[in-house]
């Protein structure tokens, strides 16, 4: 296997990058979600109250004080955002140690600084360009001018949701309430391709199927989003995968801890090249 570069988009790297995921996952789909059925081609009438409830459910996220998880294509990401201290952190795991290539990323942001610790495992690890120049196991201090606008390494404290759930709920085309704080329906992924939990290339690959993708969602007693599950069509890349995003501890996240000085090195050009 030849490893070229990690794709742009930290979450996309972990969850939906076709080239990397193909090297590290079995391609088995997770359990099916149970959204509203559209197999007959006739979508049920939209429930405007349910859609508004979903739109409202993302408001608290913008306050930037929560923990989150994301999973899909055999990989996971978890972390927290703490706007009061202008800090955030994310831990990403792509693949297992028994795979040809397993990638771990530990990213910390404490405005105005950012660091990333990268770990590569598996037989293909030596094939990652510049791997011999990286200080694996150390935190690489990042040049903000090199990562501004980079979905992999940067973080925007004016747009604090790594998953982009506001964009996802705005892309809902049909939804109905299925229980207390439970919803199901379809969304148009082509209208949410910039959401951090999606890889734009996957949305493009879905073509017309991207316009009607099933999802389920839940909210807590305060109406705040706690989970969204998106089921990619079987014809997609990766086929039939499930994207799951969760939110918890609203208002109770904590300040991210900066890495110890003796564990920090300046990032070499090879690291930035991986995420171009």
Helices and strands as residue ranges (DSSP letters): H 10-15, H 18-24, H 48-57, G 60-63, E 65-72, E 75-82, G 83-85, E 87-94, E 102-110, E 113-121, G 125-127, G 131-133, E 139-141, H 144-147, H 165-170, E 172-179, E 182-187, G 189-191, H 200-206, G 207-211, E 213-219, E 225-231, E 242-248, G 261-263, E 264-266, H 269-274
